[in-house]
Amino acid sequence: MNSVTLTGYLVANIEANEKGFVNFLLIVPRSASPGGTPRTDAIPCSCSGSEAAFAKAHLKKGSNIKVTGSIRVYGKEWCVNVSKVSIGT
């Protein structure tokens, strides 16, 4: 089953494209080894419809959000196709 849930922070303010899709970059903290440097992953995400409308209305740069969706691969590119966005954890 292709299902992913991530919690992280928005890198930039939300902007929609001409087709109504919202694309954003989610920064997700990664567990560091003891004594190691904390690391993060930058995860590309995309949503549409009511989730895109929610994102445009309520999210801004630095927002702590939780996304649920599936991973989509387009050739060599990939993103999380978001089906649910919520504020906080």
Stockholm file with secondary structure:
# STOCKHOLM 1.0

chainA/1-89         MNSVTLTGYLVANIEANEKGFVNFLLIVPRSASPGGTPRTDAIPCSCSGSEAAFAKAHLKKGSNIKVTGSIRVYGKEWCVNVSKVSIGT
#=GR chainA/1-89 SS CCCEEEEEEESSCCCBCTTSCEEEEEEEEECCCTTSCCEEEEEEEEECHHHHHHHHHHCCTTCEEEEEEEEEEETTEEEEEEEEEEECC
#=GC SS_cons        CCCEEEEEEESSCCCBCTTSCEEEEEEEEECCCTTSCCEEEEEEEEECHHHHHHHHHHCCTTCEEEEEEEEEEETTEEEEEEEEEEECC
//
